[in-house]
Amino acid sequence: MKALSVLEEKVSSLVTLVKELKVENDALNKDCEELKAESKELKTENAKLAEDCAQLATKLKSVEDNVFKNDEHIEETKVAVDDLIKSIDDLIASEHQQ
């Protein structure tokens, strides 16, 4: 009879342990599902950010190209103004010589 009593206690403690493990497993499964949903949202956000980054890189390249073109235009304008000033100086110098 004593062996039966010990066996009943062990079975009872195992049933309790199984119930505790089931509760813990359910909580872990719930956490896992929440993490999967969060992961999906983050992947979507990451894809959007990657697309935004690519668009910004394209815009930056365009702005850089325009700045380079403007720099060239400014340099050409400076040369033209310098030539004009030199021509005016030459004209003034020739008038003073006469």
Sequence and secondary structure as in RCSB ss.txt:
>XXXX:A:sequence
MKALSVLEEKVSSLVTLVKELKVENDALNKDCEELKAESKELKTENAKLAEDCAQLATKLKSVEDNVFKNDEHIE
ETKVAVDDLIKSIDDLIASEHQQ
>XXXX:A:secstr
 HHHHHHHHHHHHHHHHHHHHHHHHHHHHHHHHHHHHHHHHHHHHHHHHHHHHHHHHHHHHHHHHHHHHHHHHHH
HHHHHHHHHHHHHHHHHHHHHH 
